[in-house]
Amino acid sequence: MSIGFRVLARTAAVAPELAKAFDEVPVANVSDSMFRMTSAGTRLRPYHGGGRRLSGAALTVKTRPGDNLMFHKALDMAVPGDVIVVDAGGDLTNAMMGELMAHHAAALGLAGIVINGAIRDLDEIRQLGLPVYAAGVTHRGPYKDGPGEINVPVSVDGMVVMPGDLIIGDEDGVLCVPQAQAEELLEAAQAKQRAELEELGQIRAGNSDRNWIDRVLAQKNCSFEP
């Protein structure tokens, strides 16, 4: 196999039931549990309608900007519940996907699509509801010549994604959870969510403790004018 035109097998992937459990916690809670060290960047936004959540195992595609040949091949390889993650270099000149590919992905039962690049046919994609995250929109279509590689490590606006990693998304954006750490991070995010719900209850009851602010300022030797 020559570099640039490679289609590899995915040897492992996060379990579907574990991926589904992440639907119950906000992406922000998972991100906080990962010490805010990972991000797909603010450029990648949800373009689907209805606020539908994203969670599933990554099937990765690395392609040159503006070319979706290997993206099409990935659609043929994907299984229900997968998230196709396309590293198209963040270029917005040509769309990597439109309504036909989106409908095909939905018919296959995919969990969603993440593209570090552009899409088109936005109205149709919004009506379809399949979770789609992308860096932008353009009417200009793609080429289908390659090169490209499937099931290799990719970078989505600086976020490294390995084949089989967990991809989650909500209105705040997209996050990759390393497959080996998914169960541990789910427990940490659930604990974070419980703590926030408890704090929210205190706020609503008018019993919120704000003394922590002055404690932190005192630790920083903050001075106050009289």
Stockholm file with secondary structure:
# STOCKHOLM 1.0

chainA/1-226         MSIGFRVLARTAAVAPELAKAFDEVPVANVSDSMFRMTSAGTRLRPYHGGGRRLSGAALTVKTRPGDNLMFHKALDMAVPGDVIVVDAGGDLTNAMMGELMAHHAAALGLAGIVINGAIRDLDEIRQLGLPVYAAGVTHRGPYKDGPGEINVPVSVDGMVVMPGDLIIGDEDGVLCVPQAQAEELLEAAQAKQRAELEELGQIRAGNSDRNWIDRVLAQKNCSFEP
#=GR chainA/1-226 SS CCTTEEECCCCCCCCHHHHHHGGGSCHHHHHHHTTTCCCCCTTCEECSSTTCCEEEEEEEEEECTTBCHHHHHHHHHCCTTEEEEEECTTCCSSBSCCHHHHHHHHHTTCCEEEEEEEECCHHHHHHHCCCEEEEEECSCCCBCCCCEEESSCEEETTEEECTTCEEEEETTEEEEECGGGHHHHHHHHHHHHHHHHHHHHHHHTTCCCCHHHHHHHHHTTCCCCC
#=GC SS_cons         CCTTEEECCCCCCCCHHHHHHGGGSCHHHHHHHTTTCCCCCTTCEECSSTTCCEEEEEEEEEECTTBCHHHHHHHHHCCTTEEEEEECTTCCSSBSCCHHHHHHHHHTTCCEEEEEEEECCHHHHHHHCCCEEEEEECSCCCBCCCCEEESSCEEETTEEECTTCEEEEETTEEEEECGGGHHHHHHHHHHHHHHHHHHHHHHHTTCCCCHHHHHHHHHTTCCCCC
//
